[in-house]
Amino acid sequence: MFAPDSNSFPLVGIKPVLNAQNQWAGLALQMPCAATVPALQSLLGCEESQELGAIDYYIPLADPLALEPAQLDALPLSRMVLTVPAASLADGAVQRRCKELSDRGLRLMADGEVNITAAQCGIRGLDVDCADALPSALAMMTLPGPHLARNAYAMPPGFALLRGELPRAEEHDAGQGDGTSRKRLLALLGLLAQDADSRELETLLKQDPALSYQLLKLVNSAAFAPNSNPIHNFGQAINMLGRRQLQRWLQLLLYARQQDDGQANALLPLAALRAAQMEALCKLKDGDRDEQDLAFLVGVFSLLDVLLAMPMTEIVSALNLDLDVVAALLDRSGQLGEMLALVEMHEPQSSALADVGIDNETYWRSLLQAYQWALQVSRNV
């Protein structure tokens, strides 16, 4: 266990960057500190960052002059997309520096309106706050793109990327509108929470064709059965995954239903992310296997009110959950509640880390591990 230390490592959060299909295409770093070379080396040089593969990092760069091209050799330049303030591009020195960074292979975006000279100094796209107004069509047309939107709950016209936010419950089509389907889901969740017999799970699974399809698709994917014969029944699926993994995957598969427009459900990777980081934090606090399972469950269940379009109080009353789980889900109280409150933060605070008992670097590594798991889930389901 690391002792809490707010100074030895940058305290950084992450927001997912979604493409037009609601798939995670990158990770946007939320950096209260300056994006200096040493800070980026600490963040992107750790083993967990390298294990994420080819996913891109979107990084705010308030002062392009702070990055010397000669210092960039230790950074994964091909995976970095830097956003510079559009107003700073009026400075000739900033224009030259951006051109140097672009020539080194870095992709650059501008935050705000730009003129035609922006493309000449290496700016490829816009990364803009769309809460108040969209950029002009001319500004977008002068750059090759893609363009990234912030503070938007749907992809604006002309944009290919969206800095992901949790869909608002009142706007989310849960796909569980009929009472029978909702009751069946709650019954299945209750069985999972109570470690029910496999036959009981199988009976309910057979009543839900969509969930059944997702489970069989999962166990037949290359991640689970690269060289095995196809699995066609739930008994085989349960035997392959094992009880513990079956419960975890079923908890996540509840979010896997496609939306009416055929797009992936944006809640699935978010649920996987919360669950994986909850488990990682519990493990860091020397929690045993059962405690880690409870932490994972809290992370998954924390979005059920959005998925089912129901108050969380009604959900927990129907599931007969452990009291520590109920306290975490309803009040964010207790150790599980403190961990959940931390996991829900896009921009973590030192005080929240101190409450959980970890330092900045440990938090960052747990966050990258969680994103790695969430990306695996979204690609396999």
KEPAVO-363600 format. One record per residue: residue in three letters; y, x, z of N, C-alpha, C in turn. Coordinates in steps of 0.001 Angstrom, whole numbers, padded with zeros to 6 digits, always signed. Layout:
BEGIN
alaYXZYXZYXZ...
REM end
This chain:
BEGIN
met-001199+000847+000000+000000+000000+000000+001246+000880+000000phe+002170+000581-000911+003432+001306-000962+004410+000690+000033ala+005269+001530+000594+006352+001009+001430+007476+000533+000536pro+008115-000586+000876+009208-001082+000048+010297-000031-000136asp+010729+000179-001369+011743+001174-001685+012522+000675-002881ser+013776+000347-002689+014560-000262-003767+015228+000770-004658asn+015090+002066-004352+015852+003063-005088+015003+003963-005984ser+013716+004094-005710+012907+005080-006419+012479+004628-007800phe+012614+003347-008124+012116+002814-009385+012990+001628-009782pro+013323+001477-011067+014167+000336-011470+013489-000997-011144leu+014255-001933-010635+013742-003274-010355+014036-004155-011559val+013002-004449-012315+013167-005101-013610+012229-006293-013714gly+012726-007387-014272+011894-008540-014573+011609-008612-016065ile+010814-009600-016441+010435-009772-017843+010498-011253-018195lys+010965-011538-019393+010809-012859-019992+010051-012702-021300pro+009126-013603-021601+008427-013499-022889+009348-013853-024047val+009096-013241-025191+009772-013578-026444+008765-014304-027329leu+009089-015536-027701+008165-016384-028454+008540-016411-029927asn+007507-016541-030791+007766-016755-032209+007767-018258-032509ala+007822-018618-033776+007935-020028-034157+006691-020831-033807gln+005563-020163-033553+004319-020853-033196+004088-020900-031682asn+005119-020594-030894+005031-020559-029426+004130-019439-028924gln+003849-018450-029762+003040-017307-029351+003950-016193-028850trp+003465-015434-027880+004263-014340-027334+004296-013181-028320ala+005497-012850-028787+005658-011783-029773+006292-010536-029172gly+006761-010622-027942+007394-009479-027308+007750-009793-025875leu+008278-008789-025180+008676-008924-023791+010122-008464-023649ala+010967-009335-023101+012380-009014-022899+012592-008534-021477leu+013095-007318-021330+013331-006752-020009+014644-007282-019445gln+014583-007744-018198+015769-008212-017476+016223-007058-016575met+017256-006333-016998+017638-005091-016341+019022-005198-015707pro+019085-005314-014374+020389-005278-013712+020982-003882-013722cys+020106-002876-013905+020577-001494-013945+020812-001076-015397ala+021449+000073-015600+021711+000574-016942+020417+001055-017588ala+020316+000836-018894+019122+001260-019634+019264+002731-020000thr+019070+003601-018998+019151+005042-019226+017788+005569-019657val+017793+006769-020209+016522+007371-020633+015554+007525-019450pro+015968+008061-018294+015027+008158-017169+014463+006807-016734ala+015315+005774-016716+014833+004448-016325+013790+003943-017309leu+014056+004096-018606+013118+003634-019621+011826+004444-019594gln+011931+005724-019305+010723+006549-019197+009855+006080-018039ser+010473+005709-016927+009709+005211-015776+009027+003887-016120leu+009777+003004-016773+009262+001668-017048+008196+001657-018140leu+008449+002389-019215+007576+002307-020382+006555+003437-020454gly+006657+004398-019552+005734+005518-019585+004506+005349-018717cys+004448+004273-017916+003310+004101-017027+002084+003625-017811glu+000936+003817-017226-000330+003499-017900-000417+002035-018288glu+000047+001139-017415-000047-000293-017694+000763-000676-018931ser+001903-000005-019131+002703-000297-020316+001971+000111-021589gln+001330+001246-021553+000598+001721-022723-000600+000825-023038glu-001197+000231-022010-002371-000620-022219-002010-001976-022824leu-000723-002316-022852-000314-003585-023456-000454-003576-024975gly-000627-002402-025560-000840-002343-027000+000460-002322-027775ala+000484-003035-028896+001583-002911-029847+002718-003899-029609ile+002722-004603-028513+003770-005596-028278+005125-004902-028084asp+006188-005559-028555+007525-004969-028518+008244-005273-027203tyr+009111-004327-026809+009987-004516-025663+011418-004734-026171tyr+012055-005812-025717+013439-006111-026062+014307-005714-024873ile+015218-004760-025099+015915-004103-023994+017423-004187-024209pro+018180-004699-023223+019646-004716-023346+020219-003309-023186leu+021149-002944-024039+021775-001622-023994+023290-001824-023962ala+023858-001849-022758+025288-002130-022611+026150-001044-023235asp+025680+000201-023171+026470+001319-023690+025596+002192-024583pro+025645+002016-025898+024829+002836-026795+025090+004333-026654leu+026302+004708-026217+026620+006124-026075+025854+006771-024918ala+025233+005945-024050+024474+006494-022927+023112+007031-023364leu+022673+006688-024572+021390+007165-025075+021614+008272-026088glu+021206+009475-025726+021292+010604-026641+020015+010648-027480pro+020127+010648-028810+018926+010669-029654+017979+011814-029318ala+018511+012951-028894+017653+014098-028593+016785+013876-027363gln+017120+012871-026532+016371+012620-025299+015271+011568-025475leu+015091+011048-026668+014236+009881-026861+012780+010202-027177asp+012441+011475-027264+011109+011840-027740+009982+011277-026878ala+010213+011119-025564+009148+010660-024664+009006+009142-024635leu+009817+008425-025402+009794+006961-025373+009019+006392-026566pro+008395+005217-026382+007682+004569-027498+008672+003867-028437leu+009341+004624-029268+010450+004107-030071+010030+002967-030988ser+008815+003030-031523+008367+001999-032458+008187+000641-031795arg+008135+000611-030443+007938-000637-029716+009216-001122-029043met+010325-000442-029268+011570-000774-028584+012561-001446-029529val+013151-002550-029064+014218-003239-029778+015409-003299-028824leu+016498-002668-029194+017654-002572-028310+018741-003553-028740thr+019349-004232-027759+020456-005155-028025+021756-004551-027517val+022731-004408-028413+024026-003838-028041+025089-004930-028112pro+026141-004860-027293+027219-005851-027370+027915-005776-028722ala+028101-006918-029363+028743-006932-030679+030154-006355-030605ala+030861-006606-029497+032238-006124-029378+032313-004599-029405ser+031264-003935-028909+031289-002471-028863+031207-001841-030249leu+030772-002626-031248+030607-002083-032595+031939-001837-033290ala+033037-002252-032673+034358-001948-033231+034723-000482-033025asp+034021+000182-032120+034279+001586-031813+033530+002473-032806gly+034247+003378-033446+033622+004253-034437+032523+005112-033847ala+032703+005605-032618+031681+006431-031983+030406+005627-031735val+030551+004358-031345+029382+003495-031128+028676+003230-032454gln+029439+003012-033514+028830+002797-034822+027980+004000-035233arg+028525+005193-035031+027782+006402-035404+026529+006566-034551arg+026658+006275-033248+025493+006414-032377+024402+005413-032765cys+024799+004167-033055+023814+003162-033467+023104+003594-034747lys+023846+004193-035670+023224+004676-036908+022228+005788-036599glu+022561+006670-035672+021644+007740-035274+020378+007174-034642leu+020541+006163-033760+019396+005553-033109+018517+004838-034126ser+019148+004160-035068+018394+003469-036113+017623+004460-036969asp+018240+005580-037289+017574+006601-038096+016379+007212-037364arg+016392+007161-036024+015257+007662-035247+014111+006662-035186gly+014299+005455-035718+013235+004458-035749+013427+003307-034797leu+014509+003321-034010+014779+002210-033100+015340+001022-033873arg+014887-000178-033512+015446-001404-034088+016577-001896-033184leu+017685-002254-033804+018873-002644-033058+019263-004076-033381met+019706-004806-032344+020240-006148-032489+021616-006189-031835ala+022400-007172-032212+023742-007324-031642+023832-008634-030880asp+024505-008593-029736+024739-009784-028926+026148-010282-029221gly+026263-011274-030137+027558-011832-030494+027805-011779-031987glu+028966-012279-032391+029337-012318-033807+029572-010900-034335val+029108-010637-035549+029297-009332-036178+029855-009530-037588asn+030404-008469-038150+030862-008522-039535+029914-007723-040413ile+030245-007600-041657+029328-007004-042625+029048-005531-042354thr+029925-004864-041610+029717-003441-041330+028590-003203-040331ala+028158-004247-039598+027108-004076-038597+025812-003576-039232ala+025452-004118-040384+024219-003686-041050+024304-002227-041462gln+025482-001749-041772+025647-000367-042213+025405+000637-041093cys+025556+000193-039832+025293+001120-038719+023967+000830-038032gly+023073+000134-038737+021704+000001-038259+021363-001282-037546ile+022296-002223-037391+022009-003495-036742+021177-004363-037687arg+020045-004843-037184+019133-005616-038031+019209-007119-037778gly+019497-007529-036546+019490-008950-036229+020403-009267-035067leu+020475-010556-034731+021279-011033-033612+020375-011414-032449asp+020832-011114-031238+020172-011531-029992+021263-012225-029189val+021354-013561-029305+022547-014255-028825+022207-015410-027881asp+023149-015689-027005+023077-016819-026087+023478-018079-026854cys+022543-019001-027026+022794-020212-027811+023142-021416-026948ala+023442-021194-025667+023723-022313-024775+024981-023065-025187asp+026003-022348-025638+027271-022983-025972+027426-023241-027468ala+027139-022230-028272+027334-022380-029717+026439-021405-030462leu+026060-021777-031678+025252-020910-032528+026160-019961-033295pro+025666-018793-033671+026470-017888-034492+026694-018481-035878ser+027697-017976-036565+027990-018492-037895+026886-018118-038875ala+026744-018942-039907+025744-018656-040934+026038-017342-041624leu+027325-017008-041788+027702-015759-042442+027237-014555-041642ala+027419-014614-040304+026988-013498-039455+025481-013286-039557met+024728-014376-039634+023281-014260-039720+022849-013766-041091met+023548-014178-042127+023158-013816-043488+023450-012355-043811thr+024382-011739-043084+024723-010347-043373+023696-009366-042816leu+022725-009848-042023+021717-008992-041407+020327-009407-041873pro+019412-008446-041980+018062-008782-042460+017233-009590-041471gly+017568-009526-040166+016801-010258-039154+015559-009484-038742pro+014700-010110-037905+014806-011480-037399+015873-011620-036312his+016283-012892-036068+017267-013189-035041+016575-013812-033828leu+017106-013488-032634+016514-013944-031375+017500-014843-030645ala+017023-015999-030182+017859-016951-029455+017552-016894-027961arg+018618-016951-027148+018473-017057-025706+019010-018409-025249asn+018491-018889-024115+018963-020150-023520+018880-021311-024498ala+017740-021417-025151+017466-022552-026038+016059-023034-025743tyr+015856-024356-025730+014540-024912-025431+013752-025235-026696ala+014361-024954-027846+013672-025090-029123+014258-024041-030061met+013497-023665-031087+013952-022622-031996+015116-023140-032849pro+016321-022547-032723+017454-023003-033536+017253-022638-035008pro+017925-023340-035912+017826-023021-037340+018254-021577-037614gly+017464-020893-038440+017784-019529-038818+017226-018471-037892phe+016664-018881-036752+016103-017936-035792+014582-017893-035925ala+014006-016713-035681+012555-016552-035729+011960-016239-034366leu+012823-015925-033384+012354-015542-032061+013154-016289-030998leu+012491-016562-029880+013115-017292-028783+012727-016623-027477arg+013732-016268-026682+013427-015719-025362+012929-016860-024501gly+011658-016815-024139+010962-017969-023601+011449-018428-022249glu+011531-019724-022109+011849-020374-020844+010777-021409-020570leu+010578-021745-019320+009640-022793-018949+010118-024124-019517pro+009294-024830-020291+009724-026135-020804+010056-027081-019662arg+011142-027808-019803+011529-028760-018763+010548-029915-018731ala+010202-030346-017540+009169-031370-017377+009510-032639-018141glu+010786-033013-018150+011150-034266-018794+011064-034183-020311glu+011033-032948-020870+010951-032784-022316+009546-032442-022770his+008661-032086-021835+007347-031580-022213+006389-032729-022468asp+005767-032725-023638+004746-033729-023956+003426-033248-023390ala+003059-033757-022240+001883-033243-021555+000607-033540-022287gly+000581-034524-023150-000646-034841-023858-001669-035521-022975gln-001249-035936-021795-002177-036581-020874-001646-037970-020518gly-001121-038671-021503-000397-039890-021210-001248-041013-020672asp-002509-041116-021128-003295-042252-020665-003871-041971-019290gly-003971-043024-018491-004416-042872-017116-005834-042357-016992thr-006718-042737-017914-008116-042301-017836-008222-040795-017983ser-007517-040229-018966-007551-038783-019188-006980-038041-017981arg-005889-038553-017428-005277-037901-016275-006215-037920-015065lys-006868-039056-014839-007807-039139-013711-008972-038175-013898arg-009446-038044-015149-010562-037137-015412-010154-035683-015157leu-008930-035351-015558-008437-034001-015302-008327-033710-013809leu-007777-034660-013072-007659-034479-011630-009024-034361-010973ala-009977-035153-011456-011333-035062-010904-011935-033683-011171leu-011736-033165-012386-012271-031847-012712-011595-030765-011882leu-010286-030864-011712-009575-029907-010879-010078-029943-009442gly-010345-031152-008944-010870-031285-007594-012228-030630-007445leu-013100-030813-008434-014425-030178-008394-014307-028660-008430leu-013411-028164-009257-013229-026718-009341-012727-026151-008017ala-011783-026841-007401-011212-026365-006145-012231-026372-005016gln-013240-027261-005121-014226-027403-004046-015547-026726-004368asp-015564-025875-005433-016778-025134-005795-017959-026079-006000ala-017746-027093-006823-018769-028123-007035-019961-027577-007817asp-021046-028345-007805-022256-027991-008525-021996-027969-010029ser-022695-027070-010724-022484-026932-012172-022774-028225-012918arg-023740-028984-012451-024075-030230-013143-022923-031229-013076glu-022219-031254-011945-021064-032151-011830-019970-031741-012802leu-019745-030423-012917-018752-029938-013872-019150-030298-015296glu-020428-030115-015610-020907-030375-016956-020744-031844-017323thr-020980-032732-016361-020841-034166-016621-019417-034522-017016leu-018445-033977-016288-017050-034269-016607-016611-033573-017898leu-017111-032368-018134-016742-031656-019356-017157-032442-020595lys-018318-033074-020526-018813-033826-021670-017933-035039-021985gln-017133-035464-020997-016245-036602-021212-014900-036192-021804asp-014699-034881-021952-013418-034378-022454-013681-033489-023667pro-013721-034058-024875-014062-033274-026067-013147-032071-026299ala-011849-032238-026058-010917-031136-026319-011204-029954-025412leu-011414-030221-024120-011699-029147-023180-013061-028525-023470ser-014026-029343-023837-015352-028834-024183-015270-027876-025365tyr-014497-028275-026367-014338-027429-027551-013712-026089-027180gln-012671-026122-026342-011996-024884-025969-012925-023949-025198leu-013763-024510-024317-014675-023680-023541-015708-023012-024447leu-016302-023768-025356-017311-023192-026252-016675-022193-027217lys-015454-022464-027650-014737-021514-028496-014509-020203-027754leu-014171-020312-026485-013914-019128-025677-015158-018270-025522val-016267-018885-025108-017466-018085-024829-018084-017528-026101asn-017722-018076-027256-018219-017542-028526-017244-016562-029167ser-016121-016275-028502-015145-015347-029052-015647-013920-028913ala-015037-013022-029682-015453-011619-029658-015256-010991-028285ala-014319-011521-027510-014050-010945-026189-015213-011154-025226phe-016031-012196-025452-017112-012510-024528-018496-012292-025125ala-018650-012587-026389-019990-012514-026986-019932-011851-028360pro-019582-010547-028407-019405-009906-029706-020686-009793-030519asn-021829-009692-029836-023081-009489-030566-024151-010517-030206ser-023751-011572-029517-024730-012544-029041-024884-013690-030032asn-025978-014432-029861-026170-015636-030652-025160-016692-030206pro-024766-017592-031090-023794-018632-030718-024273-019475-029540ile-023337-019850-028687-023629-020687-027521-023191-022104-027831his-024112-023054-027630-023853-024426-028053-023835-025438-026909asn-024160-025013-025675-024175-025976-024586-023519-025389-023345phe-023194-026295-022422-022448-025878-021240-023287-025057-020273gly-024586-025323-020225-025443-024536-019347-025398-023067-019717gln-025490-022775-021012-025401-021388-021474-024028-020799-021183ala-023004-021604-021379-021643-021127-021122-021463-020761-019659ile-021976-021610-018774-021857-021343-017340-022619-020082-016967asn-023809-019911-017544-024608-018720-017240-023918-017451-017735met-023281-017527-018911-022633-016339-019462-021426-015937-018628leu-020582-016897-018294-019348-016575-017594-019570-016317-016111gly-020545-017000-015518-020687-016952-014069-019760-017956-013417arg-020114-018366-012217-019357-019430-011559-017887-019077-011356arg-017627-017858-010893-016254-017479-010561-015386-017460-011814gln-015871-016814-012869-015093-016754-014095-015001-018120-014777leu-016068-018917-014667-016028-020263-015244-014888-021065-014623gln-014778-021027-013308-013725-021773-012643-012347-021308-013105arg-012174-020010-013207-010869-019479-013600-010509-019892-015022trp-011470-019756-015925-011174-020092-017312-010959-021594-017492leu-011704-022403-016762-011496-023848-016869-010121-024243-016331gln-009699-023594-015255-008364-023867-014735-007310-023584-015795leu-007487-022495-016542-006529-022145-017584-006689-022999-018834leu-007931-023350-019167-008170-024124-020382-007559-025518-020310leu-007268-025977-019100-006594-027266-018979-005246-027255-019702tyr-004667-026043-019827-003374-025910-020495-003510-025661-021996ala-004738-025573-022490-004948-025062-023844-004833-026117-024923arg-004698-027372-024557-004617-028410-025580-003425-028166-026501gln-003665-028334-027791-002593-028201-028767-001607-029361-028617gln-000368-029105-028946+000638-030153-028945+000533-030968-030235asp+001261-032042-030282+001185-032944-031436+001531-032251-032741asp+002417-031243-032694+002825-030556-033916+001896-029407-034272gly+000791-029261-033536-000189-028233-033835+000117-026877-033233gln+001255-026732-032544+001599-025454-031949+000838-025236-030644ala+000723-023962-030276+000079-023629-029008+000924-024142-027850asn+000270-024520-026775+000966-024993-025585+001594-023803-024876ala+002924-023802-024757+003632-022673-024157+003304-022509-022673leu+002719-023530-022053+002379-023424-020636+001164-022540-020390leu+000278-022382-021385-000955-021630-021177-000693-020182-020765pro+000046-019394-021536+000262-018007-021092+001078-017914-019812leu+001974-018873-019563+002732-018848-018316+001823-019070-017111ala+000883-020004-017237-000067-020242-016152-000948-019021-015935ala-001404-018404-017031-002225-017202-016922-001437-016062-016278leu-000171-015942-016630+000677-014892-016066+000823-015056-014563arg+001168-016258-014143+001347-016490-012703+000050-016242-011937ala-001057-016733-012478-002337-016570-011803-002704-015099-011654ala-002553-014333-012742-002945-012926-012711-002063-012121-011768gln-000758-012399-011747+000099-011629-010844-000116-012035-009393met-000381-013309-009142-000710-013735-007779-001945-012997-007277glu-002960-012909-008130-004181-012202-007731-003901-010722-007479ala-003111-010107-008378-002806-008687-008224-002047-008420-006928leu-001070-009266-006606-000311-009078-005380-001186-009266-004149cys-002082-010245-004203-003002-010463-003081-003904-009249-002879lys-004380-008696-003977-005243-007513-003888-004485-006328-003301leu-003218-006170-003690-002394-005093-003156-002188-005225-001652lys-002250-006466-001164-002113-006705+000270-003469-006704+000975asp-004480-006129+000289-005827-005983+000840-006517-007320+001078gly-006157-008330+000285-006848-009608+000378-008280-009497-000135asp-009204-010215+000504-010590-010155+000052-010771-011035-001188arg-012009-011115-001667-012269-011815-002926-011910-013289-002838asp-012235-013932-001715-011904-015349-001565-010394-015559-001534glu-009674-014668-000869-008216-014786-000812-007593-014562-002189gln-008175-013645-002954-007683-013426-004311-007914-014659-005181asp-009062-015320-004993-009334-016545-005746-008323-017631-005414leu-007969-017752-004125-006967-018748-003737-005608-018426-004352ala-005253-017130-004362-003977-016728-004955-003961-017050-006449phe-005064-016776-007124-005171-017090-008551-005005-018588-008771leu-005672-019389-007951-005605-020843-008074-004179-021352-007887val-003461-020808-006901-002077-021227-006667-001231-020950-007909gly-001427-019783-008524-000669-019460-009724-000933-020435-010856val-002204-020768-011089-002557-021712-012150-002012-023101-011841phe-002213-023568-010617-001840-024936-010261-000335-025130-010146ser+000440-024056-010087+001883-024185-009891+002585-024865-011056leu+001919-024999-012197+002515-025664-013362+001872-027011-013659leu+001019-027488-012773+000341-028757-013032+001308-029931-013101asp+002389-029862-012337+003338-030980-012386+003972-031096-013762val+004175-029962-014436+004707-029984-015800+003623-030438-016778leu+002417-029909-016627+001318-030259-017528+001005-031749-017488leu+000931-032295-016278+000518-033688-016107+001699-034655-016023ala+002921-034118-016006+004106-034972-015857+003985-035856-014621met+003583-035232-013510+003412-035930-012236+004076-035123-011127pro+004548-035777-010069+005058-035035-008913+003943-034196-008296met+004276-032999-007852+003272-032123-007251+002666-032745-006001thr+003428-033563-005276+002885-034202-004075+001695-035099-004413glu+001786-035822-005529+000672-036681-005943-000529-035855-006368ile-000278-034733-007005-001373-033890-007488-002157-033292-006329val-001455-032693-005363-002166-032034-004269-002880-033053-003384ser-002333-034261-003272-002996-035281-002448-004304-035740-003083ala-004413-035611-004411-005626-036036-005104-006693-034953-005153leu-006345-033714-004781-007275-032592-004993-007927-032083-003719asn-007466-032504-002560-008072-032057-001303-008109-030534-001220leu-006949-029919-001394-006845-028466-001435-006710-027873-000044asp-006986-026569+000058-006764-025819+001280-005304-025964+001706leu-005064-026065+003007-003705-026296+003502-002746-025173+003120asp-003235-023919+003063-002381-022811+002653-001945-022973+001193val-002839-023496+000377-002519-023739-001031-001483-024855-001146val-001679-025916-000378-000737-027039-000394+000653-026580+000027ala+000733-025787+001099+002027-025300+001578+002712-024438+000522ala+001928-023623-000175+002501-022769-001217+003033-023595-002380leu+002261-024595-002813+002647-025386-003981+003818-026317-003693leu+003861-026876-002512+004908-027850-002192+006176-027205-001664asp+006030-026211-000790+007194-025681-000072+007449-024202-000319arg+006574-023526-001079+006659-022068-001257+006676-021380+000102ser+005877-021890+001044+005826-021333+002387+004492-020626+002611gly+004435-019816+003677+003246-019024+003944+003183-017820+003014gln+002170-016972+003211+002055-015771+002383+001871-016109+000909leu+001041-017109+000623+000843-017506-000770+002133-018056-001370gly+002888-018806-000578+004146-019355-001055+005175-018272-001346glu+005230-017244-000493+006158-016136-000728+005794-015398-002013met+004494-015190-002231+004062-014527-003463+004391-015381-004680leu+004179-016700-004577+004477-017584-005699+005974-017587-006005ala+006800-017618-004975+008253-017581-005186+008664-016302-005908leu+008026-015185-005560+008325-013927-006235+007872-013959-007686val+006671-014471-007928+006117-014520-009277+006971-015401-010184glu+007592-016431-009634+008402-017351-010430+009755-016772-010830met+010149-015667-010220+011457-015082-010507+011423-014295-011813his+012353-014594-012718+012508-013765-013915+013232-012465-013577glu+014134-012536-012611+014872-011354-012175+014604-011174-010684pro+013591-010380-010324+013172-010253-008928+014253-009626-008060gln+014228-009970-006792+015179-009453-005823+014462-008563-004824ser+015155-007531-004363+014554-006587-003416+014088-007282-002150ser+014837-008279-001710+014461-008991-000486+013143-009744-000664ala+012922-010288-001864+011671-011000-002124+010489-010037-002132leu+010685-008836-002667+009622-007835-002646+009325-007395-001220ala+010381-007247-000425+010191-006846+000969+009419-007906+001734asp+009660-009199+001435+008924-010265+002108+007433-010169+001829val+007081-009780+000602+005675-009669+000227+005092-008335+000662gly+005937-007318+000834+005475-006028+001328+005098-005040+000252ile+005815-005037-000873+005541-004078-001937+006846-003448-002402asp+006737-002338-003151+007938-001682-003667+008138-002013-005137asn+009212-001488-005707+009577-001823-007080+008516-001416-008096glu+007984-000200-007940+007007+000276-008911+005732-000548-008858thr+005293-000886-007660+004092-001706-007524+004297-003070-008161tyr+005487-003640-007959+005790-004922-008591+005728-004797-010110trp+006344-003766-010668+006367-003581-012117+004952-003441-012679arg+004123-002660-011999+002752-002468-012483+001956-003779-012405ser+002153-004545-011342+001455-005836-011238+001934-006791-012319leu+003214-006711-012654+003769-007574-013685+003186-007231-015056leu+003080-005937-015370+002494-005531-016647+001015-005908-016719gln+000291-005741-015603-001116-006153-015584-001243-007646-015854ala-000343-008420-015268-000382-009871-015454-000071-010240-016901tyr+000898-009575-017495+001211-009855-018899+000062-009459-019815gln-000616-008369-019488-001768-007976-020295-002838-009060-020270trp-003108-009610-019087-004092-010680-018949-003640-011943-019685ala-002355-012289-019522-001844-013498-020175-001906-013377-021694leu-001625-012211-022227-001718-011990-023667-003160-012108-024131gln-004097-011580-023335-005510-011702-023685-005934-013167-023712val-005492-013927-022729-005835-015347-022667-005295-016079-023891ser-004016-015863-024198-003406-016601-025306-004029-016248-026639arg-004580-015039-026771-005194-014634-028029-006634-015115-028163asn-007297-015353-027039-008713-015734-027078-008944-017237-027008val-007915-017983-026596-008097-019436-026411-007544-020171-027619
REM end
